[in-house]
Amino acid sequence: MIGDMQNWTPNVAGIIEHAKKVHPKTEIISRLVSGEIHRSNYEEVCIRSRKLASVLIKDGYKEGDVLATLALNTYRHLEMYYGISGMGAITHTLNFRLHPEQAVYIINHAEDKIIFVETPFIPILEAIQDQIPNVEKFIVLCEENELPETSLKNAVSYEEYIKDGDENYTWPTLKDDAACGLCYTSGTTGNPKGVLYSHKSNVIHAQAALTAMTISPDDSILMVVPLFHVLAWGIPYFGPMLGLKLVMPGMQMEGEPLYELIEKEDITLAFGVPTIWMGLLAYCRENNKILSSVKNTIIGGSALSLATLQEFDEVHDVNVIHAWGMTEMSPMGTTNIPTPEMENMSKEEKYAVQLKQGRPIYGVELKVVDDAGNELPHDGESQGHLLVRGPWILQKYFKSDKDAVDSNGWFDTGDISVLDEDGYMTIKDRAKDVIKSGGEWISSIDLENAAFGHPEVAEACVVGIPHPKWDERPMLFIVTNSGEPIEKQSIIDFLSDKVAKWWLPDEIIFLKELPHGATGKLQKFELREEYNNHYMEK
Ligand code: ADP
C-alpha cells in the first residue's frame, strides 16, 4: 500500500519563491569586481531570476541544456543558480582557477551552450574560444554600459540580456529527479569527473544541512566558500530557505577586505576553507583586530588544525565547527556541532573532539572498511577506507555508463578514516597520500597540523617519499612566516612531544610557497614527483 500524501517533484526555484514571500527584504550583499558594495534582497533576486529564466526560454534554451557560469560570489551568480536551474536547464559552475586545458575539456565534455562570465575572466575564455565550439553565446556579468571590448562570440551584458524578461514568469513543474546543477571534481589524477546534482538531491541536502549546523534565522552569513565549487556547501539553497542575510565577498578574499566586510555587515556566521581563515587570522594578529560580531565559523574542505581552532576560540571567542564532505556528496557529510557533553569538558578535551571531522548528518551513512572490504569496528583506532551512502551522494559520474558505487550503493570517498563509538569520524589522510612506514601508517594530516602549530610556520605539507629500508618516510615541506628557512632542529624539537618518535620527518624542506590546486587543496603529487628519489639516492 502506498501513502496518501501528495506527490512532490521539487524545483529549486520554489526556494527563492519561498524567500520572496516570507523574507522579501532580507539582504543579499555582494562586493562587485569594482570593489563597490551592492545591496539586493530575496525579492529582487527572485524577480530577476524569473526574468533570466524567461529570456533563456525565449532565446531557445530548454530543459536539459547545460549553461555554464564562470563567476564570483555575487547576487548575479545566485540569480543564475535559480534562473537557469529553475527553468529546467542545468547550472554548470566553472572554476576560474582551472588550467586552460582542463577548462577546455570540461566545457566540451559538459557541452555548455552559454557561458556567463565575470569581466576579469573574459581573457581566460578569449584564449580558449576556438577550442570550445559548442558555446553559442557569452553573457558578461555587468551593466549594459560596462560591456568591455571582447572577441567573445555574441557577447552581451547580463543586464541587457535580462532587461525585457518576464517578472511574472512561472516556473515549470519538472520531472522527478530532474538534473539541476553540474560540478566537476578537480581531477588531480586523470580527467575531471562531473557530478550531476538533481533538484531533489539539492533540496533534501539543504534541508538536512540546516539540521547539522548551529544556524539561527537572524544569522548574517559570510559566504566565502565559492558558488563555483560544490554548490557553496548548499548555502545558496538553505540561506533563502531560512531567510538568512548573505554577504558575498566577490574577488576580495584577502585578510583585510574580509575583515572589513565582516565588521561592517555584522557577520555572525562565516563559512570557509582553512587557507582563507589563515589569511584572515594573520591580518587580525598583525593589526590587533578582533572579530567582534562572529559567533560561529564552519570550516571544511581541508583539515582544521589545532592552531587555527585555538586562535579562533581564545583570541576571537569564535566557536569553530569542523565539517567534512566532497563534490560527490553535494557536499556535506559530517559536521561537528557543539554537544551538551562538551560544556563539561576541559579546553583540551573539547579541542580534541572539535578537531574530528564530526558526525554524519541524518541521511548520510558512513562505514570504514579494510583493503578486503571488511567493515572495521567503531573503536576510534581502526583506520581504513571511508565509504558513504545516502540521498545526496552520487550514483554515477556524468555521462558514465557505469555506477560509481558498489552493488549496495556504497561510494568509496578515497579518504582514510576512523570512526569512534560516539559516532565521530576522523580523516587520517586521502588514500593516495597515506604514508606507510615500516608497515605502519603515519597520518600526513596529523603531522601537518602539529607542524602548523609552530609559531614560525605559515603552512606545512607532509608527503611520503620512497625509502630503501622503511618503504616510505615522511618529508615535511614548510613555508615560514618570513619566507626564509629557520633552524630545522627547532621544528623537530617542537614536534617531539606531539607525535610518535618514528613519525618525525627525516627531512624538512623550506619553500617559498606550496603547490595548490584549483580548489585550494595541496597538490602533494607535485612534491612527491619532484622528491621521489630523494631517500633512494642517499
Ligand atoms: P576535489 O574536487 O578535490 O575532490 P572536494 O572539495 O570534493 O574536491 O574534496 C573532497 C575531499 O577534501 C575529501 O574527500 C577530503 O579528502 C577533503 N576534505 C574535505 N573536508 C575535509 C576536512 N574537514 N578535513 C580533512 N579533509 C577534508
Residues whose N, C-alpha, C, O or C-beta is under 5 A from the ligand:
A	BS01	ADP	Y184 T185 S186 G187 I299 G300 G301 S302 A303 L304 A323 W324 G325 M326 T327 E328 Q357 T413 D415 I427 R430
